[in-house]
Amino acid sequence: MSFNNKTNLTIIDAAISQAEELLQANSKLISDILKKTDWKYNSGSSAEIVLKLLTERPAIDVLYYKPLYPWSSALGYFDGEAIHINYKKVLNHTALVGLLLHEYSHYCGFSHG
């Protein structure tokens, strides 16, 4: 559960640090996931979901990108290899942590449906 900051921005370093802390077996996030019982879309049991999140994987690169369309509302995306953050949508710390965790879940095999 590690990220490689390829943006050279300290705000991304701080968000990565907190995301990595949250992806530890003894974190509040993992504890809360283990307590949840009503998962949608046949995601699996809480224990199965935690196992997917905590399985050791190669570090994932975090990059910035300039959207092709200025009207794009996407904050970021996972392309199968790296997490890309829309540089026109600079987020606050909490939102960046949430975005990293969201995109990391795609890296672990979870989808929107």
C-alpha positions as CSV (number, residue, x, y, z in Angstrom):
1,M,0.0,0.0,0.0
2,S,2.3,2.7,-1.2
3,F,2.2,5.5,-3.6
4,N,5.0,7.2,-5.6
5,N,4.5,11.0,-5.9
6,K,5.5,11.9,-9.4
7,T,4.1,15.5,-9.1
8,N,6.7,16.9,-6.8
9,L,4.0,18.7,-4.8
10,T,4.1,18.7,-1.0
11,I,0.3,18.7,-0.7
12,I,0.3,15.4,-2.6
13,D,3.1,14.1,-0.3
14,A,0.9,14.9,2.8
15,A,-2.2,13.3,1.2
16,I,-0.2,10.1,0.3
17,S,1.1,9.9,3.9
18,Q,-2.3,10.0,5.3
19,A,-3.8,7.5,2.7
20,E,-1.0,5.1,3.5
21,E,-1.7,5.4,7.2
22,L,-5.4,4.7,6.5
23,L,-4.5,1.6,4.5
24,Q,-2.9,-0.1,7.6
25,A,-4.5,-3.1,9.3
26,N,-5.0,-1.3,12.6
27,S,-6.4,2.0,11.2
28,K,-9.9,3.3,11.9
29,L,-10.8,3.1,8.3
30,I,-10.1,-0.7,8.2
31,S,-11.9,-1.1,11.5
32,D,-14.9,0.7,10.2
33,I,-14.9,-1.4,7.0
34,L,-14.8,-4.6,9.1
35,K,-17.9,-3.5,11.0
36,K,-20.0,-2.8,7.9
37,T,-22.4,-5.5,6.9
38,D,-24.5,-4.1,4.0
39,W,-22.2,-4.0,1.0
40,K,-23.8,-3.3,-2.4
41,Y,-23.1,-5.0,-5.8
42,N,-21.9,-8.3,-4.3
43,S,-18.6,-6.7,-3.3
44,G,-17.8,-9.5,-0.9
45,S,-17.7,-9.7,2.9
46,S,-16.0,-7.0,5.0
47,A,-13.1,-9.4,5.5
48,E,-12.8,-10.1,1.8
49,I,-12.9,-6.3,1.0
50,V,-10.2,-5.6,3.7
51,L,-8.0,-8.4,2.3
52,K,-8.2,-6.9,-1.2
53,L,-7.3,-3.4,0.2
54,L,-4.4,-4.7,2.3
55,T,-2.9,-7.1,-0.2
56,E,0.7,-6.1,-0.9
57,R,1.0,-4.6,-4.4
58,P,3.7,-2.7,-6.3
59,A,3.7,1.0,-5.4
60,I,1.4,3.0,-7.6
61,D,2.5,6.3,-9.3
62,V,0.5,9.4,-8.7
63,L,0.7,11.9,-11.5
64,Y,-0.9,15.2,-12.5
65,Y,-2.6,15.7,-15.9
66,K,-4.1,18.5,-17.8
67,P,-7.6,17.6,-19.0
68,L,-8.2,17.6,-22.8
69,Y,-11.5,19.4,-22.2
70,P,-11.5,22.4,-19.9
71,W,-15.1,21.7,-18.9
72,S,-14.2,18.2,-17.5
73,S,-15.4,17.8,-13.9
74,A,-13.2,14.7,-13.3
75,L,-11.0,15.1,-10.3
76,G,-8.8,12.2,-11.3
77,Y,-8.8,8.6,-12.6
78,F,-6.9,5.3,-12.5
79,D,-5.7,4.1,-15.9
80,G,-4.7,0.6,-14.8
81,E,-1.2,1.6,-14.0
82,A,-1.2,5.0,-12.3
83,I,-3.5,7.5,-10.5
84,H,-3.9,10.7,-12.4
85,I,-5.0,13.9,-10.7
86,N,-6.6,16.8,-12.7
87,Y,-4.2,19.7,-12.0
88,K,-7.0,22.2,-12.8
89,K,-9.0,20.8,-9.9
90,V,-6.4,21.3,-7.1
91,L,-8.1,19.9,-4.0
92,N,-7.8,20.4,-0.3
93,H,-6.0,17.8,1.8
94,T,-9.1,15.9,2.8
95,A,-10.4,15.7,-0.7
96,L,-7.0,14.6,-2.0
97,V,-6.8,11.8,0.5
98,G,-10.3,10.7,-0.5
99,L,-9.4,10.8,-4.1
100,L,-6.3,8.7,-3.6
101,L,-8.2,6.1,-1.6
102,H,-11.0,6.0,-4.2
103,E,-8.6,5.5,-7.1
104,Y,-6.5,3.0,-5.0
105,S,-9.7,0.9,-4.6
106,H,-9.8,0.7,-8.4
107,Y,-6.2,-0.5,-8.4
108,C,-7.4,-3.3,-6.0
109,G,-10.1,-4.4,-8.4
110,F,-13.1,-2.5,-7.3
111,S,-15.4,-0.7,-9.8
112,H,-18.2,1.8,-9.5
113,G,-20.8,-0.9,-10.0
